[in-house]
């Protein structure tokens, strides 16, 4: 009885980790919303505002990430392995960071031409962050939701492969066009950060897949 009482004191901490992860994945998904909108406008003021909002989400993400790591240092029981929890948190936060870097380059470089690949990548990234948010939201009920989480991780892998194709085709199209070298470099740099975001999304999917295998 005493052991049960002792262990029960840690139970709320597990709920806390789950809620923080859900909050973090929601931040990622919101930042992807803003990024997608960013590539549908040529209004300078709107671009500035969307970049500001993305930066705000990135700051929120850093705060939640800090809370998770602080809790890891003082918590006895965690929902799953500390290493998996740490890597999952790091990679989700990296997605937000990559989205923010891409947005900052749009603001700083102000590309003069529109490259279709940028909007295509933004849409793919948004699909990926939505899959992450859905999968993370299912984690508290892992035993019952492992099939659903598995479906999300498979879709994330498909999305990452699609992002690679879009990136490669976009870069190839740029190099075979009459775009000025300066503009080519700007767009290439933006696309590179977007491709990194897609890779980080895939990393999150891999970690989720590992967690499903271990605990389902």
C-alpha positions in Angstrom: 0.0 0.0 0.0 2.8 2.3 0.9 4.5 1.5 -2.4 1.4 2.3 -4.4 1.0 5.6 -2.5 4.7 6.4 -3.2 4.3 5.7 -6.9 1.1 7.5 -7.3 2.8 10.8 -6.3 4.7 10.5 -9.7 1.6 9.8 -11.8 0.7 13.5 -12.5 4.2 14.0 -13.8 3.6 11.5 -16.6 0.4 13.4 -17.6 2.4 16.6 -17.6 4.9 15.3 -20.1 2.1 14.2 -22.4 0.4 17.6 -22.2 3.7 19.4 -22.8 4.5 17.3 -25.9 1.0 17.9 -27.2 1.5 21.6 -26.7 4.8 21.5 -28.4 3.5 19.6 -31.4 0.6 22.1 -31.7 3.2 25.0 -31.8 5.0 23.2 -34.7 1.7 22.8 -36.5 0.7 26.4 -36.1 4.1 27.6 -37.3 3.6 25.5 -40.5 0.2 27.2 -41.0 1.9 30.5 -41.0 4.7 29.3 -43.3 2.1 28.0 -45.8 0.4 31.4 -45.7 3.7 33.1 -46.1 4.2 31.7 -49.6 0.7 32.7 -50.8 1.2 36.5 -50.4 3.4 39.1 -51.9 2.3 41.8 -49.5 5.4 43.1 -47.7 3.6 44.0 -44.5 1.8 40.7 -44.4 5.1 38.8 -44.9 6.6 40.7 -42.0 3.6 39.9 -39.8 3.7 36.2 -40.7 7.4 36.0 -40.0 6.8 37.7 -36.6 4.2 35.2 -35.8 6.4 32.3 -36.8 9.2 33.7 -34.6 6.7 33.9 -31.7 5.8 30.3 -32.1 9.5 29.4 -32.2 9.9 31.3 -28.9 7.0 29.4 -27.4 8.5 26.2 -28.6 11.8 27.0 -26.8 9.9 27.7 -23.6 7.9 24.4 -23.7 11.1 22.5 -24.7 12.8 24.0 -21.6 10.0 22.9 -19.4 10.2 19.3 -20.7 14.0 19.1 -20.1 13.7 20.7 -16.7 11.0 18.2 -15.7 13.2 15.4 -17.0 15.9 16.4 -14.5 13.6 16.0 -11.5 11.0 13.4 -12.5 11.3 9.7 -11.4 8.7 8.3 -13.7 8.3 9.3 -17.4 5.8 8.0 -20.0 8.7 6.3 -21.9 12.5 6.1 -22.0 14.2 9.4 -21.1 16.4 9.1 -24.2 13.4 8.7 -26.5 11.6 11.5 -24.8 14.6 13.8 -25.0 15.2 13.0 -28.7 11.5 13.4 -29.5 11.4 16.8 -27.8 14.7 17.9 -29.5 13.5 17.0 -33.0 10.1 18.5 -32.7 11.8 21.7 -31.5 14.2 21.5 -34.5 11.2 21.5 -36.9 10.1 24.8 -35.5 13.6 26.2 -35.7 14.0 25.2 -39.3 10.6 26.7 -40.2 11.7 29.9 -38.5 15.0 30.0 -40.3 13.3 29.6 -43.6 10.8 32.4 -42.8 13.6 34.7 -41.6 15.4 34.2 -45.0 12.3 35.1 -46.8 12.2 38.4 -44.8 15.9 39.1 -45.2 16.4 38.1 -48.8 13.1 39.4 -50.2 13.3 37.1 -53.3 12.0 39.0 -56.4 10.5 35.9 -58.1 8.1 33.2 -57.0 9.3 29.6 -57.1 6.4 27.1 -57.1 8.6 24.7 -55.2 8.5 26.9 -52.1 4.7 26.8 -51.8 4.8 23.1 -52.6 7.3 22.5 -49.8 5.3 24.6 -47.4 2.2 22.5 -48.1 4.1 19.3 -47.6 5.6 20.5 -44.3 2.2 21.5 -43.1 0.9 18.0 -43.8 3.9 16.6 -41.9 3.4 18.8 -38.8 -0.3 17.8 -38.8 0.7 14.1 -38.7 3.1 14.8 -35.9 0.4 16.7 -33.9 -2.1 13.9 -34.4 0.4 11.2 -33.5 1.6 13.0 -30.3 -2.0 13.5 -29.3 -2.5 9.7 -29.4 0.6 9.0 -27.3 -1.3 9.2 -23.9 -3.4 6.2 -25.1 -0.5 4.4 -26.8 -1.8 0.9 -25.9 -5.1 1.6 -27.7 -3.7 3.9 -30.4 -0.6 2.2 -31.7 -2.2 1.4 -35.0 -3.1 5.0 -35.5 0.3 6.3 -34.5 1.9 3.7 -36.9 -0.3 5.1 -39.7 0.9 8.6 -38.9 4.6 7.6 -39.0 4.2 5.8 -42.3 2.5 9.0 -43.7 5.3 11.1 -42.4 7.9 8.9 -44.2 5.9 9.3 -47.5 5.7 13.1 -46.9 9.5 13.3 -46.4 10.1 11.4 -49.7 7.7 13.8 -51.4 9.6 16.8 -49.9 12.9 15.4 -51.3 11.4 15.1 -54.8 10.0 18.7 -54.6 13.4 20.0 -53.4 15.4 18.3 -56.1 13.0 19.3 -58.8 12.8 22.8 -57.6 16.6 23.2 -57.5 17.0 21.6 -60.9 14.4 23.9 -62.4 16.2 26.9 -60.9 19.5 25.9 -62.4 18.0 25.4 -65.8 16.2 28.7 -65.8 17.2 32.2 -66.7 16.9 33.3 -63.0 19.7 35.7 -61.9 22.4 34.1 -59.9 21.6 36.3 -56.9 17.9 35.2 -56.9 18.8 31.6 -57.4 21.0 31.7 -54.3 18.2 33.3 -52.3 15.6 30.7 -53.3 18.1 27.8 -52.9 18.8 28.9 -49.3 15.1 29.1 -48.4 14.4 25.7 -49.9 17.3 24.2 -48.1 15.8 25.2 -44.7 12.4 23.9 -45.7 14.0 20.6 -46.8 15.7 20.5 -43.4 12.3 21.0 -41.7 10.9 18.0 -43.7 13.9 15.9 -42.6 13.4 16.8 -39.0 9.7 15.9 -39.3 10.8 12.5 -40.6 13.2 12.2 -37.6 10.2 12.7 -35.3 8.4 10.0 -37.2 11.3 7.6 -36.7 11.3 8.2 -32.9 7.6 7.8 -32.7 7.9 4.5 -34.5 10.6 3.3 -32.0 8.3 4.3 -29.1 5.4 2.3 -30.6 7.6 -0.8 -31.1 8.8 -0.6 -27.5 5.6 0.1 -25.7 2.6 -1.1 -27.7 
